[in-house]
């Protein structure tokens, strides 16, 4: 099995040995085309695509003001473009290129990393709209991909112990998840011969863990979040 990891700063990421790193700006179609050409030439097939590129988190403080929670009429307009381009559009373009390989092969899994913000106001209006668009992308792609045996799902993580979350020092981590946990969820789905029955659905990573019987890297089993927890 060959795993490719892509991103603008992927060369600096701490990753296990054996993972192929490809520097790629997912807002640049030329970069993305080159990435999938490399996958095709080195692998010849594609079994799983995980879309987790995102934008809009940068420049949260402008002119001394924390703009992330501002009402929509005070939101900087660049944040709309960042989320829709680096998030939703990036997932669409990568999924297009993946589908061109998966459809002829009659199989594959596309996982779009999404959020409860698609269903509940969290942070700001733009964030919710972008995540809802991601879930809609999942649903409608599933309609067109299912006849070809290709599965597409939205995956919701809980509180993930990213570097930024740990550095903030303000979060209750008692029910948090490692960054690897959602990867285990993707792997479990990919290994399920009946995964097509879940295509088009929104899946919570911790519920996927309960269904397939895996734990986090520290041996713990995070409790699935619900709308009330968010």
C-alpha positions in Angstrom: 0.0 0.0 0.0 1.3 3.4 -1.0 0.0 6.5 0.9 0.4 10.0 -0.5 0.1 13.1 1.7 -0.1 16.5 0.1 -0.1 20.1 1.2 1.8 23.3 0.9 4.0 22.6 4.0 3.9 18.8 3.8 7.7 18.6 3.5 7.9 19.8 7.1 5.2 17.5 8.5 6.1 14.7 11.0 4.8 11.6 9.2 5.6 7.9 9.4 8.2 6.5 7.1 6.9 5.3 3.8 4.4 8.0 3.2 5.0 9.8 -0.1 5.0 13.6 0.5 3.9 15.8 -2.4 4.0 19.6 -2.1 0.7 20.8 -3.4 -1.3 24.0 -3.1 -4.9 22.7 -3.3 -6.1 26.1 -4.5 -3.9 25.7 -7.6 -5.3 23.4 -10.2 -2.0 22.9 -11.9 -0.5 21.6 -8.6 -3.5 19.3 -8.1 -3.4 18.0 -11.6 0.3 17.2 -11.1 -0.4 15.4 -7.8 -2.9 13.1 -9.5 -0.6 12.5 -12.4 2.1 11.4 -10.0 -0.4 9.1 -8.2 -1.3 7.6 -11.5 2.3 7.1 -12.7 3.6 5.7 -9.4 0.5 3.7 -8.2 -1.7 3.3 -11.3 -4.9 3.2 -9.1 -6.5 5.2 -6.3 -8.5 3.4 -3.5 -9.1 6.2 -1.0 -9.2 10.0 -1.2 -9.4 12.1 2.0 -10.3 15.8 1.5 -9.2 17.8 4.5 -7.7 20.9 2.9 -9.3 24.0 4.4 -9.0 27.8 4.5 -10.3 30.8 6.4 -8.5 30.1 9.7 -5.6 32.4 8.8 -5.6 36.1 9.7 -8.1 35.7 12.6 -6.8 38.9 14.1 -6.9 42.0 11.9 -6.1 45.5 13.0 -6.0 44.2 16.6 -9.5 42.6 16.3 -10.4 38.9 16.6 -12.8 38.6 13.6 -13.7 34.9 13.7 -16.9 35.2 15.8 -18.0 38.5 14.3 -21.6 38.7 12.9 -21.8 38.1 9.1 -22.2 41.8 8.3 -18.8 42.4 9.9 -17.0 39.4 8.5 -14.0 40.1 6.2 -15.1 39.0 2.7 -11.8 37.3 2.0 -12.9 34.6 4.5 -15.7 33.5 2.2 -13.3 33.1 -0.7 -10.8 31.3 1.5 -13.3 28.7 2.8 -15.1 28.2 -0.4 -11.9 27.9 -2.5 -9.4 26.2 -0.1 -12.2 24.1 1.4 -15.2 23.3 -0.8 -13.7 23.9 -4.2 -10.5 22.0 -3.3 -12.6 19.0 -2.3 -14.6 19.2 -5.5 -11.5 19.4 -7.8 -9.7 16.5 -6.0 -12.9 14.4 -6.1 -13.3 15.0 -9.8 -9.8 13.7 -10.5 -10.2 10.8 -8.1 -13.6 9.8 -9.7 -12.0 9.6 -13.1 -9.8 6.8 -11.7 -12.3 5.2 -9.3 -15.3 5.0 -11.7 -13.6 2.8 -14.3 -12.2 0.7 -11.5 -15.7 0.2 -10.0 -14.6 1.0 -6.5 -13.1 3.5 -4.1 -13.8 5.7 -1.1 -13.9 9.5 -0.9 -14.1 11.0 2.6 -14.8 14.7 3.1 -13.8 16.0 6.5 -16.6 18.2 7.7 -18.1 19.5 10.9 -21.1 19.9 13.1 -21.0 23.6 11.9 -23.0 22.3 8.9 -25.9 21.7 11.2 -25.5 24.3 14.0 -24.2 27.8 14.2 -20.6 27.5 15.4 -18.3 30.5 15.2 -19.6 32.4 12.3 -22.0 32.2 9.3 -19.4 31.6 6.7 -18.0 28.6 8.5 -21.4 27.0 8.7 -22.2 27.7 5.0 -18.9 26.2 3.9 -19.4 23.0 6.0 -23.0 22.7 4.8 -21.8 22.9 1.3 -19.3 20.2 2.0 -22.0 17.9 3.2 -24.2 18.7 0.2 -21.3 18.0 -2.1 -21.0 14.6 -0.4 -24.7 13.8 -0.8 -25.0 14.8 -4.4 -21.7 13.2 -5.5 -22.9 10.0 -3.9 -26.0 10.0 -6.1 -23.8 10.0 -9.2 -21.0 7.7 -7.8 -23.0 5.0 -6.2 -24.0 3.3 -9.5 -20.3 3.0 -10.2 -19.5 1.4 -6.8 -17.7 4.4 -5.4 -18.5 5.5 -1.8 -18.4 9.1 -0.6 -19.1 10.2 3.0 -18.7 13.2 5.2 -16.8 12.5 8.4 -17.2 14.6 11.6 -14.3 14.5 14.1 -14.8 15.6 17.7 -12.3 17.9 19.4 -9.0 17.0 17.8 -5.7 17.4 19.6 -4.0 19.4 16.9 -0.9 21.5 17.6 -3.1 24.6 17.7 -5.6 23.1 20.1 -2.8 21.9 22.5 -1.0 25.3 22.3 -4.2 27.2 23.2 -4.4 25.5 26.6 -8.0 26.4 27.0 -9.8 23.2 25.9 -11.1 20.3 28.0 -9.3 17.4 26.4 -11.0 14.7 28.4 -13.1 13.6 25.4 -10.7 14.6 22.7 -9.3 12.7 19.7 -5.8 12.4 18.3 -5.3 13.4 14.6 -4.7 9.8 13.9 -8.2 8.8 15.1 -10.1 10.0 12.1 -7.5 8.3 9.9 -8.4 5.0 11.6 -12.1 5.8 10.8 -11.2 6.2 7.2 -9.2 3.0 7.2 -12.1 1.1 8.8 -14.5 2.3 6.2 -12.2 1.5 3.4 -11.8 -2.1 4.6 -15.6 -2.6 4.9 -16.9 -4.5 1.8 -20.4 -3.1 2.5 -19.3 0.5 2.8 -21.4 1.5 -0.2 -24.5 1.2 2.0 -23.2 4.3 3.9 -22.5 6.4 0.8 -23.9 10.0 1.0 -24.2 9.9 4.8 -22.7 12.1 7.5 -20.7 9.9 9.8 -19.3 10.8 13.2 -15.7 9.4 13.7 -16.4 8.2 17.3 -19.5 6.3 16.1 -17.5 4.8 13.3 -15.1 3.6 16.0 -17.9 2.0 17.9 -19.3 0.3 14.8 -15.9 -1.2 13.7 -14.4 -1.7 17.1 -11.2 0.4 17.1 -9.8 2.8 19.7 -7.7 5.9 19.5 -3.9 5.6 19.5 -3.8 6.0 23.3 -6.2 3.1 23.7 -9.2 5.3 24.7 -12.6 5.4 23.0 -13.9 8.9 22.6 -17.6 9.4 23.2 -19.4 10.5 20.0 -20.4 14.1 20.0 -24.0 15.2 19.3 -25.5 18.6 18.4 -26.0 19.2 22.1 -22.3 18.8 22.8 -21.2 21.3 20.2 
